[in-house]
Amino acid sequence: MMPVADIEKRRLAQHYLLYKSICRNCGATNPLKAKKCRKCKTKDLRPKRRTKK
């Protein structure tokens, strides 16, 4: 797998990979602006962590 050299493409890829909401109940990924989970319909969402542990 080759790293993305184009800065604009890298920024776009990071946006689609990192800017998500995660359901605390079932772990499904949802859009960042979601109010409810798409799978289990709970409202307990958190933003995806963007830093390494």
C-alpha positions in Angstrom: 0.0 0.0 0.0 1.6 3.3 -1.1 1.1 6.5 0.9 -0.9 9.2 -0.8 1.5 11.9 -2.0 -1.1 14.5 -3.1 -1.8 16.8 -0.2 -5.4 17.5 -1.2 -6.2 13.8 -1.7 -4.6 12.9 1.7 -6.8 15.6 3.4 -9.9 14.2 1.8 -9.0 10.6 2.7 -8.4 11.6 6.4 -11.7 13.4 6.5 -13.6 10.4 5.3 -11.7 8.0 7.6 -11.5 10.1 10.8 -14.6 12.3 11.0 -17.2 9.8 12.1 -19.4 9.2 15.1 -19.2 5.8 16.9 -22.1 4.2 18.7 -21.3 3.4 22.3 -23.9 0.6 22.3 -23.1 -1.4 19.2 -19.9 0.2 17.8 -21.3 1.1 14.4 -19.8 4.1 12.5 -22.2 6.9 11.7 -21.9 10.3 10.1 -20.4 13.0 12.4 -23.7 14.9 12.4 -25.9 11.9 13.2 -28.3 12.1 16.1 -29.2 8.4 16.3 -27.3 5.2 15.4 -28.1 3.8 12.0 -28.1 0.2 13.3 -29.5 0.1 16.9 -31.3 3.6 16.9 -29.8 4.7 20.3 -28.8 8.3 20.8 -25.6 7.4 22.7 -22.9 8.5 20.1 -19.4 9.7 20.6 -16.9 11.3 18.1 -14.2 9.0 16.7 -10.9 9.4 18.4 -8.4 11.1 16.1 -5.2 10.6 18.1 -3.2 7.4 18.7 -3.4 5.9 22.2 
